[in-house]
Amino acid sequence: MEVSSLSFGASSLGAVFHNVSLDDCIETVHAALEGGINFIDVSPAYGGTLAELRLGRALEGVPRDSYYLASKIGSYSEARGDYDFSRASTERSVEHSLARLGVDHLDLIQCHDIEFADHAQIVNETLPALQRLKAQGLVRHIGITGLPLKVFPSILDRVEPGLVETILSFCHYELNDTSLADLIPFFQEKGVGIINASPTGMGLLTERGAPGWHPASPVIQEGCRKAVEHCKAKGVDIVKLAVQFCLKNAGIATTLVGTARPSNIRANISYANEPLDEELLREVLELLAPIHNHNFTRGLPEHRDPIID
């Protein structure tokens, strides 16, 4: 897949951050496609299937060969702890996603949030089930996603080359945390494409700030707030710098940005096409140095990253 460097994360279409209208969802997706984005990522977990349903409506009448579409299996409700990576659930989930999205195939199917999975099951049951779906033409490529970085080698070192083709990592390549970069040579050696998500750290690097549920420590949140305020004093929205910083790394295939507001996706696209303010970047990285790579983690105990705080 030759994907755009900036891509669209459709979780917001499921009203996971705030209520959104169907009209705004449709306009946002169309603005993304018209702006040159060709890769869209979604999951049945986002809004209890609402994101997939709304994305399906937005894609009605759009030529299928004009975009790559990714969805996921395994995670169905983080709040309820609803994870199921069994063969039966995997096959059923793909079937239902195809129906909700109104397409006959997915370009990429991903095991979602594998920090909550038994990795022996992923290797011995889930991935073989996805391989069978690939052989049937229902999915074209296979990937894995997660927050802790250690989950990726845990799987990739146990499967044959080429079986897992992508990883999706979030909150680990952004202005305040670039720990994903340490794994780029490993992924390149494995022939795995890198999808980077949450360039603002799920709201840490925004003027609105992190939502109440955010797992980052007060130290991380305060450090990011200083960087936000510095950019604001310079008349710059830090989101612009955050997006541009991620796109600067040639080792990352694409960076996902999520919104259900047409104006926001148009702004993100414009950021990708504007020059990076290198001086401001240096100033912000210096401000963030005291919390650089400070992190948060989750999942089963054996899959959690060590905490740096």
C-alpha positions as CSV (number, residue, x, y, z in Angstrom):
1,M,0.0,0.0,0.0
2,E,1.3,3.4,-1.0
3,V,-0.3,5.5,1.7
4,S,-0.4,9.2,2.3
5,S,2.0,10.5,5.0
6,L,-1.0,11.9,6.8
7,S,-4.0,9.6,7.3
8,F,-7.4,9.7,8.9
9,G,-8.3,8.1,12.2
10,A,-12.0,7.6,12.3
11,S,-12.5,7.0,16.1
12,S,-14.0,10.5,16.4
13,L,-16.9,9.5,14.1
14,G,-18.0,7.3,17.0
15,A,-18.5,10.3,19.3
16,V,-15.8,9.0,21.6
17,F,-14.7,12.5,22.5
18,H,-17.8,14.6,22.0
19,N,-21.2,14.3,20.2
20,V,-20.9,14.8,16.5
21,S,-23.5,14.9,13.7
22,L,-23.7,12.5,10.8
23,D,-23.4,15.5,8.4
24,D,-20.2,16.6,10.0
25,C,-18.8,13.0,9.9
26,I,-19.6,12.8,6.2
27,E,-18.1,16.2,5.4
28,T,-15.0,15.4,7.4
29,V,-14.3,12.1,5.5
30,H,-14.9,13.8,2.2
31,A,-12.6,16.7,3.1
32,A,-9.9,14.2,4.1
33,L,-10.1,12.4,0.8
34,E,-10.3,15.6,-1.2
35,G,-7.2,16.9,0.6
36,G,-5.1,13.9,-0.6
37,I,-5.5,11.5,2.4
38,N,-5.9,8.0,1.1
39,F,-5.7,5.8,4.2
40,I,-8.6,5.5,6.8
41,D,-8.4,3.6,10.0
42,V,-11.4,2.6,12.1
43,S,-12.5,-0.1,14.6
44,P,-15.8,-1.7,15.8
45,A,-14.7,-0.6,19.3
46,Y,-15.0,3.1,18.5
47,G,-18.4,4.2,19.7
48,G,-19.8,0.7,19.9
49,T,-19.7,0.2,16.1
50,L,-21.0,3.8,15.5
51,A,-17.7,4.9,13.9
52,E,-17.8,2.1,11.3
53,L,-21.5,2.8,10.6
54,R,-20.9,6.5,10.0
55,L,-17.8,5.9,8.0
56,G,-19.8,3.5,5.8
57,R,-22.3,6.2,5.2
58,A,-19.5,8.7,4.3
59,L,-18.0,6.3,1.8
60,E,-21.2,5.7,-0.1
61,G,-20.5,6.5,-3.7
62,V,-16.8,7.1,-3.2
63,P,-14.8,4.9,-5.7
64,R,-13.4,2.0,-3.7
65,D,-10.0,2.2,-5.4
66,S,-9.5,5.8,-4.2
67,Y,-8.7,4.9,-0.6
68,Y,-7.2,2.2,1.6
69,L,-9.5,1.1,4.5
70,A,-8.3,-0.5,7.7
71,S,-10.3,-1.9,10.6
72,K,-9.7,-4.1,13.6
73,I,-10.7,-7.2,15.5
74,G,-10.4,-8.3,19.1
75,S,-11.3,-5.1,21.1
76,Y,-15.0,-4.3,21.3
77,S,-15.3,-2.2,24.4
78,E,-12.4,-0.9,26.4
79,A,-14.7,0.3,29.1
80,R,-16.3,-3.2,29.6
81,G,-13.1,-5.0,29.1
82,D,-14.6,-6.7,26.1
83,Y,-11.7,-8.4,24.3
84,D,-12.1,-11.6,22.2
85,F,-9.4,-12.8,19.9
86,S,-10.9,-16.2,19.2
87,R,-11.2,-17.6,15.6
88,A,-15.0,-17.4,15.7
89,S,-15.1,-13.9,17.0
90,T,-12.4,-12.8,14.5
91,E,-14.3,-14.2,11.5
92,R,-17.6,-12.8,12.7
93,S,-16.1,-9.4,13.4
94,V,-14.7,-9.0,9.9
95,E,-18.0,-10.1,8.4
96,H,-19.9,-7.5,10.4
97,S,-17.3,-4.7,9.7
98,L,-17.6,-5.3,6.0
99,A,-21.4,-4.9,6.3
100,R,-21.3,-1.8,8.4
101,L,-18.7,-0.2,6.1
102,G,-20.5,-1.2,2.9
103,V,-17.4,-2.7,1.3
104,D,-16.4,-6.2,0.0
105,H,-12.9,-6.2,1.4
106,L,-10.6,-4.5,3.9
107,D,-7.2,-3.4,2.8
108,L,-5.8,-3.9,6.3
109,I,-7.2,-5.8,9.3
110,Q,-5.5,-5.4,12.7
111,C,-5.5,-7.2,16.0
112,H,-6.6,-4.4,18.2
113,D,-4.9,-3.6,21.6
114,I,-2.9,-6.8,21.9
115,E,-1.7,-5.8,25.3
116,F,-5.0,-7.3,26.5
117,A,-4.5,-10.6,24.7
118,D,-2.9,-13.9,25.3
119,H,-0.1,-13.7,22.8
120,A,0.0,-17.5,22.3
121,Q,-3.6,-17.2,21.2
122,I,-2.7,-14.3,18.8
123,V,0.0,-16.4,17.2
124,N,-1.7,-19.8,17.2
125,E,-5.4,-18.8,16.6
126,T,-6.0,-15.2,15.7
127,L,-3.4,-14.7,13.0
128,P,-4.1,-18.0,11.3
129,A,-7.8,-17.0,11.2
130,L,-6.8,-13.7,9.5
131,Q,-4.6,-15.6,7.1
132,R,-7.6,-17.6,6.0
133,L,-9.7,-14.5,5.5
134,K,-6.8,-13.1,3.5
135,A,-6.8,-16.2,1.3
136,Q,-10.5,-15.6,0.7
137,G,-9.9,-12.0,-0.4
138,L,-11.9,-10.5,2.4
139,V,-8.8,-8.8,3.8
140,R,-5.6,-7.8,2.0
141,H,-3.0,-7.2,4.7
142,I,-2.6,-8.0,8.4
143,G,-1.4,-5.8,11.3
144,I,-1.3,-5.5,15.1
145,T,-1.9,-2.5,17.4
146,G,-1.1,-1.6,21.0
147,L,0.0,1.0,23.5
148,P,3.0,-0.8,25.2
149,L,5.9,-1.0,22.8
150,K,7.0,-4.4,24.1
151,V,4.0,-6.1,22.6
152,F,5.3,-5.7,19.0
153,P,8.5,-7.7,19.3
154,S,6.6,-10.2,21.4
155,I,4.5,-11.1,18.4
156,L,6.9,-10.3,15.5
157,D,9.7,-12.5,16.9
158,R,7.3,-15.4,17.0
159,V,5.8,-15.4,13.5
160,E,7.1,-16.1,10.1
161,P,8.4,-13.0,8.1
162,G,5.6,-11.3,6.1
163,L,2.7,-12.6,8.2
164,V,2.3,-9.4,10.2
165,E,2.8,-6.5,7.7
166,T,2.0,-3.4,9.9
167,I,2.1,-2.1,13.4
168,L,0.0,0.7,14.8
169,S,1.5,2.5,17.7
170,F,0.1,5.5,19.5
171,C,1.4,8.1,22.0
172,H,5.0,7.0,21.4
173,Y,6.1,9.3,18.5
174,E,5.2,12.8,19.4
175,L,7.0,15.9,20.6
176,N,7.3,14.7,24.2
177,D,7.8,11.0,23.6
178,T,9.8,9.5,20.7
179,S,10.4,6.1,22.1
180,L,8.9,4.4,19.0
181,A,11.9,5.6,17.1
182,D,14.1,3.1,18.9
183,L,12.2,0.3,17.3
184,I,12.2,1.6,13.7
185,P,15.3,-0.3,12.7
186,F,13.7,-3.5,14.1
187,F,10.5,-3.0,12.1
188,Q,12.5,-2.2,9.0
189,E,14.4,-5.4,9.4
190,K,11.1,-7.3,9.8
191,G,9.7,-5.6,6.7
192,V,6.9,-4.1,8.8
193,G,5.2,-0.7,8.0
194,I,4.7,1.7,10.8
195,I,1.5,3.6,11.5
196,N,1.9,6.3,14.1
197,A,-1.2,7.6,15.9
198,S,-2.1,10.3,18.4
199,P,0.5,13.0,17.4
200,T,-0.9,15.1,20.2
201,G,-0.7,12.4,22.8
202,M,-4.5,11.9,23.0
203,G,-4.9,15.6,23.8
204,L,-1.8,16.3,25.9
205,L,-0.4,18.6,23.2
206,T,-3.6,20.7,22.6
207,E,-4.9,24.0,23.9
208,R,-7.9,22.2,25.3
209,G,-5.6,19.8,27.2
210,A,-5.8,16.2,28.2
211,P,-9.3,14.8,29.0
212,G,-10.1,13.8,32.5
213,W,-9.7,10.1,31.7
214,H,-6.1,10.6,30.4
215,P,-3.6,8.1,32.0
216,A,-0.7,10.5,31.9
217,S,0.8,11.6,35.2
218,P,0.4,15.2,36.5
219,V,4.1,15.7,35.8
220,I,3.6,14.8,32.1
221,Q,0.5,16.8,31.8
222,E,2.1,19.9,33.3
223,G,5.2,19.5,31.1
224,C,3.1,19.4,28.0
225,R,1.0,22.4,29.2
226,K,4.2,24.5,29.3
227,A,4.9,23.6,25.7
228,V,1.3,24.4,24.7
229,E,1.5,27.8,26.4
230,H,4.9,28.6,24.8
231,C,3.5,28.0,21.3
232,K,0.4,30.0,22.1
233,A,2.5,32.9,23.2
234,K,4.2,32.7,19.7
235,G,0.8,32.7,18.0
236,V,1.1,29.1,16.9
237,D,-1.3,26.2,17.6
238,I,1.0,23.4,18.9
239,V,-1.1,20.9,17.0
240,K,0.6,22.3,13.8
241,L,4.0,21.7,15.2
242,A,3.0,18.2,16.6
243,V,1.7,17.0,13.2
244,Q,4.7,18.4,11.3
245,F,7.2,16.9,13.7
246,C,5.7,13.4,13.1
247,L,5.7,13.8,9.4
248,K,9.3,14.7,9.4
249,N,10.4,11.1,10.2
250,A,10.8,9.2,7.0
251,G,10.9,5.9,8.8
252,I,7.2,6.3,9.7
253,A,4.8,5.4,6.8
254,T,1.9,7.4,8.0
255,T,0.5,9.4,10.9
256,L,-3.1,9.2,11.9
257,V,-5.0,12.3,12.9
258,G,-8.6,12.0,14.2
259,T,-11.4,14.5,14.1
260,A,-15.1,14.7,13.2
261,R,-14.8,18.4,12.3
262,P,-14.2,19.3,8.7
263,S,-12.3,22.4,9.6
264,N,-9.9,20.4,11.7
265,I,-9.0,17.9,9.1
266,R,-8.5,20.7,6.5
267,A,-6.2,22.4,9.0
268,N,-4.2,19.3,9.5
269,I,-3.8,18.8,5.8
270,S,-2.6,22.4,5.4
271,Y,-0.1,21.8,8.3
272,A,1.4,18.9,6.3
273,N,2.0,21.2,3.4
274,E,3.6,24.1,5.2
275,P,7.2,24.5,6.2
276,L,8.3,23.4,9.7
277,D,9.4,26.2,12.1
278,E,12.7,24.7,13.1
279,E,13.5,27.4,15.7
280,L,10.2,26.9,17.5
281,L,10.6,23.1,17.3
282,R,14.0,23.5,19.1
283,E,12.4,25.7,21.8
284,V,9.6,23.3,22.4
285,L,11.8,20.2,22.5
286,E,14.0,22.0,25.1
287,L,10.9,22.8,27.2
288,L,9.8,19.1,27.0
289,A,13.2,17.7,27.7
290,P,12.5,17.1,31.4
291,I,9.6,14.8,30.6
292,H,11.0,13.3,27.3
293,N,9.9,9.7,27.0
294,H,8.1,9.7,30.3
295,N,5.2,7.4,29.7
296,F,2.1,5.5,30.8
297,T,1.1,1.9,30.0
298,R,-1.7,-0.6,30.3
299,G,-2.7,-4.2,29.6
300,L,-2.0,-7.5,31.1
301,P,0.9,-7.3,33.6
302,E,3.3,-9.2,31.4
303,H,2.7,-6.8,28.5
304,R,3.1,-3.5,30.2
305,D,6.1,-1.3,29.5
306,P,8.4,-0.1,32.4
307,I,7.2,3.3,33.6
308,I,9.5,6.3,33.3
309,D,8.2,9.1,35.4
